[in-house]
Amino acid sequence: MNDTASSDDALVLVPGEVELAALRRVHAGGVRLALAPSARAGLLAAQATVRRIVDAGEVVYGINTGFGKLAQTIIPHERLAELQRNLVLSHSAGTGDALPDGVVRLVLATKAVSLARGHSGIAPEIVDALLALHNAGLLPRIPSKGSVGASGDLAPLAHLACVLIGEGEVCTPEGEVIGGAAALARIGLAPFVLGPKEGLALLNGTQVSTALALAGLFGAEDVFAAGLMAGALSLEAIQGSIKPFDARIHAARGQPGQIAVAAAVRALLEGSEIVPSHADCGRVQDPYSIRCVPQVMGACLDNLAHAARVLRTEANAASDNPLVFDNGDVISGGNFHAEPVAFAADIIALAVAEIGAISERRMALLLDRGLSGLPPFLVRDGGVNSGFMIAQVTAASLASENKSLAHPASVDSLPTSANQEDHVSMATFAARRLAEMVQNTAVVVGIEAMAAAQGIELKRGPRSSALLEAEFAAIREHVAFIDQDHFIAPDIEAMRQWARRSQWPTALLDILPSRS
């Protein structure tokens, strides 16, 4: 069966086979979710195994013991429901702003997929409830801070689990904040009394870190495409050389991202009248920010592709603890440790920082008359007008800010739970900071594209390619040509939104990991 089948009115999630394209749709919103019927047998079998263990009086971690450092404490049968409820309530210790709606939708979807792998011992009705909350637009209010990425995203996932037991807070489609019990009533459910292991299965797992990292990946792909488009416009604005994009150069090196980026830029420039118009201009080499676009952006693309593979796997993973298997074994391990997600998020952060860094350098090049051949600061009446002078300062400040934010989070660890959990991943922060980095880079790339459009218009002569002329026209729908200084902040915000869009020419979409 294909990864995520599509019915008339819902995406059908097949545990273990959900693809990034489907998760991108979940993040964007507007889609209903359903669980593949084939997943139900595994859910019921694992639940039966847990019940058998309880009925037989066997002692198994997470089912009838305390948690973490208290794993040696055996809990009597009559207190197992109290154990699970107390676990959820005591772990609801998050703080900070609520996670964005798109991230919460991903948390609900990936938690349902993980539980439905059939290794968690949880009632199918709980998985159904997660999807019902999603489909009703009732999104648990999950604080963004309070997880170290092992033993899973305990605090944020506890806030999700709170809703299922009638506690916590939920954001409605109308923007209200209501209690968990009221939210469940809206979908025709009473609060759950959690059975053995069910609270632990809900709290353990990497779904919050993974959802944040997926949102960061999707944003990184958007600004990557915007950065390639802005770079192609800048090349045309300075009448740069097309020779560094020759396929033979990149085949000789063999790096796949580099080859793909060079091909994408050639496709964007196909049919340009500007390229042949300066064939004999005597320009030998452009600065690296133009000439090395395939090498730099190609390396970014390779990193995004690697992170995408890791996150696709993690979004489908059984990552709670302990895990229940077909033969009745219940095995404690460490799938909740989010180190793969932390590394993936750090890799995305490096790529996002570099997309902005090289974009800012191209923008600085456009403003430098000695390098670009364009009027200083891209304005005709210089002196009286400052043109793009301070817009470039803004871009530089954000590119520099991203350098600090790109410092890897995965190399940090602070022991918790009385040193039982003595090495953690910090994946949640590693992924959470991607949102700010993507926004910073969107501003930088948007300013470059605006400056490139200004440069093209200042030197208007031969037309560019059909694709770039269409993009030039789209930019002009956002911002006008600058004849004289004006209040420029709204232009920058409009171009940030331009850089955050998800629809780009096929030549760009085809090389993005979640779109290809």
KENU-399378 format. One record per residue (C-alpha): x, y, z. Coordinates in steps of 0.2 Angstrom, whole numbers, padded with zeros to 4 digits, always signed. Layout:
N
XYZ ...
This chain:
516
+0000+0000+0000 +0006+0018-0004 +0013+0029+0010 -0003+0039+0013 -0018+0034+0003 -0031+0048-0001 -0049+0045+0000 -0063+0057-0005 -0062+0068+0010 -0047+0062+0021 -0029+0058+0021 -0028+0039+0026 -0013+0037+0037 -0004+0020+0035 +0008+0019+0050 +0026+0017+0045 +0022+0023+0027 +0017+0041+0029 +0027+0052+0017 +0034+0070+0019 +0022+0077+0006 +0007+0071+0017 +0015+0079+0032 +0017+0095+0023 -0001+0095+0020 -0005+0092+0038 +0006+0106+0043 -0003+0118+0031 -0020+0113+0037 -0037+0111+0029 -0036+0092+0028 -0045+0078+0037 -0036+0063+0044 -0041+0045+0045 -0031+0029+0051 -0029+0015+0039 -0041+0001+0045 -0027-0012+0044 -0018-0003+0059 -0032-0009+0071 -0027-0027+0073 -0009-0022+0079 -0017-0010+0091 -0029-0023+0099 -0015-0036+0100 -0003-0025+0109 -0017-0019+0121 -0021-0038+0124 -0003-0041+0129 -0003-0027+0142 -0019-0034+0149 -0012-0051+0150 +0003-0045+0160 -0008-0036+0172 -0020-0050+0175 -0005-0062+0177 +0003-0051+0190 +0019-0050+0181 +0030-0035+0185 +0034-0025+0169 +0041-0007+0169 +0029+0006+0164 +0014-0005+0166 +0014-0008+0185 +0029+0001+0191 +0034+0019+0195 +0044+0029+0181 +0061+0034+0179 +0071+0033+0195 +0056+0026+0203 +0055+0011+0192 +0059-0001+0206 +0042+0004+0215 +0029-0009+0211 +0011-0002+0210 -0004-0012+0216 -0017-0017+0203 -0031-0006+0211 -0020+0010+0209 -0014+0008+0191 -0027+0020+0184 -0022+0033+0197 -0004+0030+0192 -0007+0034+0174 -0017+0050+0178 -0004+0056+0191 +0009+0053+0178 +0000+0064+0165 -0004+0078+0178 +0014+0078+0186 +0022+0079+0169 +0012+0094+0163 +0026+0106+0167 +0028+0115+0151 +0030+0134+0150 +0032+0147+0136 +0021+0152+0121 +0010+0139+0114 +0016+0129+0099 +0009+0135+0082 -0006+0127+0075 +0003+0119+0061 +0015+0111+0073 +0001+0105+0084 -0008+0097+0069 +0009+0087+0066 +0010+0082+0084 -0007+0075+0084 -0004+0066+0067 +0013+0059+0071 +0007+0053+0089 -0007+0044+0081 +0004+0036+0068 +0017+0031+0081 +0004+0023+0093 -0004+0014+0078 +0012+0005+0074 +0005-0008+0087 +0020-0007+0099 +0012+0004+0113 -0002-0006+0121 -0014+0008+0120 -0033+0007+0116 -0038+0011+0098 -0051+0023+0104 -0037+0035+0110 -0029+0035+0093 -0046+0039+0086 -0048+0053+0099 -0032+0061+0093 -0037+0061+0075 -0055+0067+0080 -0047+0082+0089 -0037+0086+0073 -0052+0085+0062 -0062+0096+0073 -0049+0109+0073 -0048+0107+0092 -0029+0109+0095 -0022+0106+0113 -0013+0121+0119 +0005+0114+0121 +0018+0125+0129 +0034+0127+0118 +0047+0125+0132 +0051+0112+0144 +0058+0097+0135 +0076+0091+0134 +0072+0078+0120 +0073+0062+0131 +0064+0053+0139 +0054+0059+0124 +0045+0076+0124 +0038+0072+0141 +0031+0089+0147 +0024+0095+0130 +0016+0078+0126 +0009+0078+0144 -0001+0094+0140 -0008+0084+0125 -0012+0069+0136 -0020+0081+0148 -0034+0085+0136 -0038+0066+0134 -0041+0065+0153 -0052+0080+0153 -0039+0092+0159 -0028+0105+0151 -0032+0118+0137 -0038+0117+0119 -0038+0131+0106 -0054+0130+0096 -0056+0135+0077 -0064+0151+0083 -0049+0156+0093 -0057+0152+0111 -0047+0143+0124 -0058+0129+0132 -0054+0115+0144 -0050+0097+0139 -0067+0090+0145 -0077+0103+0135 -0066+0099+0120 -0069+0081+0121 -0088+0084+0123 -0088+0093+0106 -0082+0077+0098 -0094+0066+0108 -0082+0059+0120 -0080+0058+0139 -0063+0060+0147 -0053+0044+0146 -0048+0034+0161 -0031+0028+0156 -0027+0010+0157 -0010+0002+0161 +0004+0010+0151 -0008+0022+0141 -0002+0037+0150 +0016+0033+0148 +0014+0029+0129 +0006+0046+0127 +0020+0055+0136 +0035+0045+0129 +0040+0049+0111 +0048+0062+0100 +0033+0069+0091 +0035+0087+0097 +0053+0088+0092 +0049+0079+0076 +0034+0091+0072 +0045+0106+0076 +0059+0100+0065 +0047+0095+0051 +0040+0113+0051 +0058+0119+0051 +0061+0108+0036 +0046+0114+0026 +0051+0132+0030 +0069+0129+0025 +0063+0122+0008 +0053+0137+0005 +0067+0149+0008 +0079+0138-0001 +0068+0140-0017 +0066+0158-0014 +0085+0160-0012 +0088+0151-0029 +0075+0162-0037 +0083+0178-0030 +0100+0172-0035 +0095+0170-0053 +0087+0187-0053 +0103+0194-0045 +0114+0186-0059 +0103+0194-0072 +0104+0211-0063 +0123+0211-0064 +0123+0203-0081 +0134+0189-0073 +0141+0174-0082 +0131+0158-0085 +0147+0148-0088 +0149+0142-0069 +0132+0133-0071 +0138+0122-0086 +0133+0104-0082 +0150+0098-0086 +0158+0107-0071 +0146+0099-0059 +0146+0082-0066 +0165+0082-0064 +0163+0084-0045 +0148+0073-0043 +0139+0081-0028 +0121+0077-0031 +0114+0093-0023 +0126+0104-0033 +0121+0095-0050 +0103+0098-0046 +0105+0116-0041 +0115+0120-0057 +0101+0112-0067 +0088+0122-0059 +0096+0138-0062 +0099+0134-0080 +0080+0130-0081 +0076+0147-0073 +0087+0156-0086 +0082+0146-0101 +0077+0158-0115 +0085+0174-0107 +0089+0188-0119 +0100+0195-0106 +0112+0181-0105 +0118+0182-0123 +0117+0201-0123 +0134+0202-0114 +0143+0187-0120 +0158+0198-0125 +0158+0209-0110 +0175+0203-0105 +0169+0198-0088 +0180+0183-0082 +0174+0178-0065 +0159+0184-0054 +0161+0185-0035 +0158+0168-0026 +0141+0173-0020 +0136+0172-0039 +0148+0160-0046 +0147+0147-0032 +0128+0146-0030 +0128+0128-0036 +0142+0123-0024 +0134+0132-0008 +0116+0130-0011 +0119+0112-0017 +0127+0108-0001 +0112+0115+0008 +0101+0105-0003 +0110+0089+0002 +0109+0093+0020 +0090+0096+0019 +0088+0080+0009 +0098+0070+0023 +0087+0078+0037 +0071+0075+0027 +0076+0056+0027 +0079+0056+0046 +0063+0065+0050 +0052+0055+0038 +0058+0039+0047 +0055+0047+0064 +0038+0053+0060 +0033+0035+0057 +0043+0028+0072 +0037+0019+0087 +0047+0030+0100 +0039+0027+0117 +0045+0015+0130 +0043+0000+0134 +0038-0007+0117 +0026-0022+0115 +0030-0036+0102 +0020-0049+0093 +0026-0063+0104 +0021-0055+0120 +0038-0048+0124 +0038-0030+0132 +0055-0023+0131 +0062-0007+0138 +0074+0003+0128 +0078+0020+0122 +0068+0025+0107 +0062+0040+0115 +0080+0048+0114 +0078+0061+0101 +0096+0062+0095 +0092+0058+0077 +0080+0073+0077 +0092+0084+0086 +0106+0081+0073 +0093+0083+0059 +0087+0100+0066 +0105+0106+0068 +0109+0101+0050 +0093+0111+0044 +0099+0126+0055 +0116+0126+0046 +0108+0126+0029 +0095+0140+0033 +0110+0150+0040 +0120+0148+0024 +0105+0151+0012 +0104+0168+0021 +0122+0171+0022 +0125+0170+0003 +0110+0179-0001 +0115+0194+0010 +0132+0194+0001 +0123+0195-0016 +0113+0209-0010 +0129+0218-0005 +0136+0215-0022 +0121+0223-0030 +0123+0239-0020 +0142+0240-0024 +0144+0250-0041 +0161+0244-0043 +0155+0226-0044 +0138+0227-0051 +0139+0241-0063 +0123+0248-0056 +0120+0265-0047 +0126+0265-0029 +0113+0258-0017 +0102+0255-0032 +0094+0272-0033 +0097+0286-0046 +0097+0301-0036 +0110+0295-0023 +0114+0307-0009 +0097+0314-0007 +0091+0296-0008 +0099+0281+0002 +0090+0268-0008 +0094+0250-0002 +0108+0256+0010 +0099+0252+0026 +0089+0237+0019 +0106+0229+0017 +0110+0233+0035 +0094+0224+0040 +0099+0209+0030 +0116+0209+0037 +0110+0209+0055 +0098+0195+0052 +0111+0184+0043 +0123+0187+0058 +0109+0183+0070 +0107+0166+0062 +0125+0162+0064 +0123+0162+0083 +0106+0153+0081 +0115+0140+0070 +0126+0134+0085 +0122+0115+0087 +0110+0111+0101 +0114+0092+0100 +0131+0094+0108 +0123+0100+0124 +0116+0089+0138 +0110+0091+0156 +0106+0076+0166 +0088+0074+0173 +0078+0062+0184 +0092+0060+0198 +0105+0055+0184 +0094+0041+0178 +0092+0051+0162 +0110+0056+0161 +0112+0060+0143 +0098+0070+0133 +0097+0076+0116 +0090+0094+0117 +0081+0090+0101 +0066+0101+0106 +0076+0117+0107 +0086+0112+0092 +0070+0111+0081 +0061+0125+0089 +0074+0138+0085 +0072+0134+0066 +0056+0144+0065 +0065+0160+0070 +0080+0156+0058 +0068+0153+0044 +0059+0170+0046 +0076+0179+0047 +0082+0171+0031 +0065+0174+0022 +0068+0193+0026 +0086+0192+0019 +0081+0183+0003 +0066+0194+0001 +0077+0210+0002 +0089+0202-0011 +0075+0198-0023 +0068+0216-0021 +0085+0223-0024 +0088+0212-0039 +0071+0217-0047 +0077+0235-0044 +0093+0232-0053 +0085+0224-0068 +0073+0238-0070 +0088+0251-0068 +0096+0243-0082 +0081+0238-0093 +0085+0232-0110 +0084+0214-0116 +0071+0203-0107 +0075+0189-0096 +0068+0171-0097 +0049+0168-0096 +0051+0161-0079 +0061+0176-0072 +0050+0189-0081 +0035+0181-0073 +0044+0182-0056 +0049+0200-0059 +0031+0204-0062 +0025+0194-0046 +0038+0205-0036 +0031+0221-0043 +0014+0215-0037 +0022+0216-0020 +0033+0231-0021 +0035+0245-0033 +0051+0252-0041 +0060+0264-0029 +0062+0281-0038 +0065+0290-0021 +0066+0285-0003 +0050+0280+0006 +0044+0270+0021 +0052+0254+0016 +0047+0242+0031 +0031+0237+0023 +0040+0232+0007 +0052+0221+0017 +0037+0213+0025 +0029+0210+0009 +0045+0202+0002 +0047+0191+0017 +0030+0184+0013 +0035+0182-0005 +0050+0171+0001 +0039+0161+0013 +0027+0155+0000 +0026+0137-0005 +0022+0138-0024 +0037+0140-0035 +0041+0135-0053 +0043+0116-0056 +0061+0117-0059 +0063+0122-0040 +0049+0111-0033 +0056+0096-0041 +0072+0096-0031 +0064+0099-0014 +0064+0084-0003 +0046+0085+0003 +0040+0090-0014 +0048+0078-0026 
